[in-house]
Amino acid sequence: MYKRKFLAAMFSATLLLGATGATFLVQAQKQKPAASELPPGHVPPAGEYACFKSIWSTTGALNMDGTPMMTIQYISSAIGSIEVDGKGGYRVDKKAGRYHFDPARREFAFVTGPLAGWPVVYEVTHGTPRLRLAAKKGEKVTAKSRIGEHDCDLKSKIKFANSPPPASVGDPATVSNSHAPRNGGARGTLIFRQEWGNGPSKIVELNLASGAIQSRFEGSDPHRNARGETAFINRTGALVIADANGTATSTISVPQSFDTPDSPVLSPDNSKIAFHVAPNYYSHRVLVATRAGKIIGEFKDMTEPNWTSDNRLIVAKSTRTEGAKPGIFLSDSNLQELKRIDPNLDSASQPAVSPDGRRVAFVQHGHIWLMDLDGSHLKQLSVSDGGEKSPTWSPDGQWLAATKDDGTGIVLLISVSSGKIIKANNSDDKDLQSSGRLNWR
């Protein structure tokens, strides 16, 4: 009998923080969001919606009009959060699904994934977008979820990665329980340095299809050629080449005046190896050596070597040399001369040539860009709130792997056709971190 009064009454909202046990009492007006807050055709913005479980109860206290004071407890929900892309794709706990949104009714219908079959209402309360998920009696959202109502408020507007195509209710193709393939369906093996900090640096291999990961060497800066040989810098700072079985077959001697080498790359014809050295902070150069260790090429003020498919060298200009300007340069077939190929960009670095030798991926202003080998058809590929670095191509040329340039080193996979970014993960669905360059075979 108090229902109408309750809707207008003041209530005390109690927010329970399980991690700290802290309790806050907040006075707020309980009301359903007005229709005017939802313009016609409005769709929920893409973003991450943080979820809480709400429990309503009454207390012995009374409001000014004599009605019982209501309390609501917000407890962290087992759902955690829901990522919505605004186009028919969502994720819960890294598991993807599809949804259909009815703007007229302001209702979601989740048709695949963890929330399949769960009705959700979309609201905007005092300017805050919210997904209100009411669990069906006897059903659970996740194994740890309690039955009840879950409020999921927009936490941050983010770019949703790896969006599934929009779903339409009733379409048989959208009601299956199939999950998206691991790592977006990318194939091959990623090789990279995984460990951070002061412990031993391990070079690991990630099978992108299965998520299996295994340790291969102790060291850094791995590069693997088509024969399965791996060049890397070992724990003592030596440049080592190991065969497909992991046995070291040669060590490239570097003059002591050049200090420890880094960024080794084996040439496609397997006859040469290029690497970077820095005699001091302001002096950088790229050296080219035979497999026997004889230095046959030297490019001053250059860094970040890579090879084209026809055994030419591509490098980036070091900006630490006084007066030097950044740029990407390509050598002749004799490895004697360099020619700038980028269209006079102001921060181009970290070039990587596509397997077919036609395109170059590189970093410009913290994001991945593409251009043809002659500098034409320039375009930005990656768009994100953070930055990316260390691009490397997949063998089929359909993907680029890179790392987040925000101190975390999270390994990313970027679709060359669409620019969509997803996080690489292993068989335990855990994100992976890399320090240094990536290599994809």
N, C-alpha and C positions, 0 to 999 in steps of 0.2 A: 504494500500500500504506500510505501515510501518511495516507489520508483521514480515518480515525477520529481519529487523533492530532491532525491539523490542526484539527479542529473544536473540540478542547479546548485547543489550544495558545494561548499568548500571541502576538500579532503586533504588528509595528510599523507604525502607520498613518502614511503620509507625505502631508501635505496640500500640494499644489503650488498656489500662488497665481500665476496667470499675470501679474497686474498688477504684482506686486512681486518675484517670483522667490524669495520667502521660503519656507523649508522647515521644517516642524515634525515632530518625532518624538514619537508618542504611544503609550503602552502601553495596550492595550484587550483585552478578552476577545472573541474571535470566537465568536458563537453565534447561532443562529436564534431569533427571538423566541418565547417560550413561548406556547402557546395561551391560557394564563390571562391574558395581557396583552390579549387580544381578547375581550371579553364577547360572548355570543351576541347576534346582531342588531346588533352595533356597525357603524356606518357611518363612513367617513372624514369628519372634520370639514371644514366649508367653510373655505377659506383658500388662501394662496399657498404652494406647495411649491417651494423652491429646489432646482435640480437640479445634480448633479455626475456626472461620468463616472468609474467605478471601474475600475482596472487592477490585477490581482493578479499578484504575482511572488514568487519566493523569493530569499533572499540567502545569502551564504556563512556568515552567523552561525547558531549553533545555539541552540535553547531548552534549558532545564535538563534535559529528558528526552532530549536528543540529536537531536531532530527539527529540520529546517531551519526557520528563522524566516521567516514569510511577511510580505510588505509589501503594502499597498494604497495606491495613489495616487488621490487625489480631484482631478480637474481640472474646472474650470468647463465645463459642458456647453453645447453649442450650443442646446439646448432653452431654457436660461435658467431658466424657471420655468413651473409649471402652476397655473392658478387653477381651483379646484374649488368648485362652489356647494353640494354635498351633495344636490342634487335632480335630477341628470342632466345638468347643464351644465358645460362647462369652457372654458378659453381658453388658447392658447399663442401668444405673440407677437401678441396682440390678435385672433387668429382664433378664432372660436367653434366649438364642436362639442358633440356629445352623447355620453353614455356610459351604460352599464348596469353596475350593481354587484351582484355575487352575494354576499350576506353569508355564506352557507354555505361557499362556497369562498374567500371573501375575495379575489375577483378582479374586476378591471375589464375591461370590453370597450368600447373606444372605437369607436363606430359611424359617426360623421361627424367632419369637421374634420381638423386636421393629424395626429392620432394614430390615424386610422381603421384598424382592423385590428390594432392593436398590443396584445398581452396584457400586463397590468400586475397585479402582486400587491401587495396592501395589507398592511403590517406595522406593528407598534408595537414599536420597539426601545428598551428602557429608558425607556418613557414618551413617546418621540418618534414621532408618526405619520409613516409613510414610504410613498411610492409607489416600487416597484421595477420599472423598465421595462427589459426585456431585448429589445434590437433583434434583428429577424430577420436572418439572414445575407443579405448582399447588398442590404439595404434601408436607407433613411436616414430619420430623423425629420424633419430639415430639410436643406436643401441643404448646410449647413455641418457637419452632425452626423457624428461618427465612429461606426462600428459598434461596439457594445459594450453594457455594462450601465450603466444610469443610475439613481442613487439620488436621489430627490427628497424632501427632508425638509420637514416643515411649518415654514415660516418665520414666518408670522403668520396669525392668524385674522381674516379680513376679510369684509366683506359683498360678495358677488359681484354685479357689476352686469350687468343685461340677461341674466338666466338663460334659456337655451333650455328648452323643456318637457322633462320626463324622457323618456328613450328606452327602448325595449324591443327586445331583440335579436330579429331576424327580421322586424321590422316594416318593410315596404318603404319606408315614408315616412322611416325613420330612417337608411337606408343610402345616401341620395343624397349627392352632393358639393356641394350647394347651400350657399351662405354666407348668413348673416343679412344683411338689408338694411342699408346704411350708416345710421348714426345712428338705429338702431332703427326705421327706416321713417318717421321724422319728415319732414315736407315744409315747404317755404317757405325763407325767407332770414333768416339772423341778421345783424344789423348791430351792430357794436361797435368799441370802440377796442382795437387789438391791441398797440401798442407800449408798452413800459415804459421806465423810466430817463430819461436826459437827451436822448435823440434825439427827432426829430419824431414826434408822436403821429398815427398813421394810423387812419382809420375804414375798416373793411373789411366786405365782404359775404361770407357763407358760404352757398353753395347746399347745403342739408342732404342732398338726394338724391344729388348727384354728388360732393360734397366740394370743388367748385371754390371758390376764394377769390380775391377781387380787391380792390385798394385803390381807394377812392372819393374821400376827402377827407383833408386834414390838419387834425386837431382832436380833439375829444372829445365825449362825452355825446350821441350821435346819437339822434334819434327820427324815424321815418318814418311818414307817414300813408297812408291807403288810396290816395291819388292819386299816391304815389311821391315826394312832397316830403319833404325831410329837413331838420330843424332840428338845429343843432349849434353848438358853441362853437369858433370857428376859432383859429388860432395866436396871434392878437393879443388873444384874450379876448372878441371880439365875438360876439353871438348872431346867427347867419345862418340864413336859410331858402333852400334850393336846390331847384330844380325836378327833375323826374325825369331830366333830362339832366345834372344836376350843376352847372347854372348858378345862381349866387347871384341871387336875385330880390329879396330885401329883407334889411335889417339892423335889428334891434330895438335902439333906443337905451335904455340904462339909466342913470339918474342916477349920477353919479360917487360920491355918498355911499354907494351900495349895493355898490360893488366889483364884481368879475367875476361874472356870472351862471353858473349851472350847471343841469343837469337840465331842459332845455327839453322840453316836450311839447305837440304840436299837438292842438287839440280835434277831436273827430270831425266836427263840422260845418265844419271848416277856417276858422273865423272868428276864432279866438283862440289864444293861446299862453300857457302858464303856465311859470314858471321860479322857481328859488330864488336868493336873494341873501343875503349875510351881511355887513352893515356892519362887524361885528367878531365875535370868537370867541363872544361871549355873546348876540349879537343875530341872529336868523334870521327870515326871512319869505318867503312865497310871493307873487309878483306875477302878475297876469293882465293881458295886453295884447291889443289888437287887432292885426291883421296890419300895420296902419299904425304900430304902436308906441305907441299911446295906452294908458296904464295905467288899467284899469277895475276892478281889484280888488286888495286887499292883505290878507294874512292873517299877522298877527304871530305869532312864536314857532312857525312851522310850516316844514316842509321836505318833500322827496321828493314833489312833486306828480304826480298822475296823473288821468286822466279816466275817467268812466263813459261807457257807450254813449249816454246821453241828455244828455251835455254838462254834467254836474255834476262838481265837482272833489273829489278825495279826496286827503288830505294826512296826514302824520304829525307828531306834536308833537315839537318840538326839546327834547332833554333838557339842552341846554347853558344854557338860561335858568334862573336861580336859582329853585329851588322848583318847576320844571316837572316834570310826570309824563308818561311816554310814553303814546301812544294814537293811534288812527286816527280821523280825522274826515271827514265828508261834508258838502258844501255843499248849499244849496238851489239851485233852478234859476236864481235871479237872482244867484248868486255873492256873496251878502251875509252869510249866516250859516253857521256850522259846527255840526254835531252829532256827538258821539262815537258810534261804532257798534260798537267792540269791547267785549266783556264785561269791562271794567276789567282788562285784562291788564297785566302789569308791565314788558314790554319790547317791545311790538308796534311795528314800524316797516316801512318800505319797501313800502307797499301797491301792489298791481297788480290791476286789475279784469279779470275774464274778458271775452272778446268778447261774450258774451250779456248782460253786465251783472248777472249773478246772484250771482257769487262774488268773493271777494277773496283773493288770495294775499299773504302777508306774512311777515316774519321775526320769530320769537319765540324767545328763548334760543338763537340761532345756527342755527335750522333753519326750513324752510319750513312754514307752517301754512296752512289754508284755513278760511274761514267764509263764510256767506251775507252779502249786503250789509247785512242788518239785524242782523248779529252772531250769528246762530244757526248751528247745525250746525258748531261749532268742532271741528277735528281737526288733528293733526299729520300732515303728508304725508311729509316726508323724514326718514329715520333713517340716520345715518352716524357714523363715528368722528370726522369733522371737522365743519365747519360750512358753511352755504351762505348766500348773500346775493344781492341784486339780482334777484329773480324777475321774469320776464316771460312772458306767455301766448303759446302758438302760436295762429295764426288760427282753427284748428278747436277750440280749447279742450281738446285731449287731452293737451297737454304743457305743461310749464313749463321755461324755460331759466333757469339761475342760474350763479353762479360759486362756486368753493370759497373759503371764508373762512379760508384758512390762509396767506395771503401769496403763493400761487402764481397765483391768478386763473384756475385751470383751468375751462373752460366745461363745464357739466353740462346734461344733459337729463333731466327727471324726469317719469315717467308719472303723470298725474293720477289714473288709475284704480287703479294698484297702488302708487305711490310708489317704484318701481324707478328707480335712478339709473344713467345711463351717461355716459361722457365723449364730448363732441362731438369729431369728428375731420374732417380734410380728406381730399383724394384720396390723400395720401401716408400715411394712417393715423396722422397725428401729432396729439397733443393740442393744443388751442388755449387761449390765455390772453387774458383780457380785463381791462381796467382801467376800472372805471366801470359804467354801466348797459348792459343789453342791450336790444335791440329785435327783434321777430320779425314778419316780414311774408311 
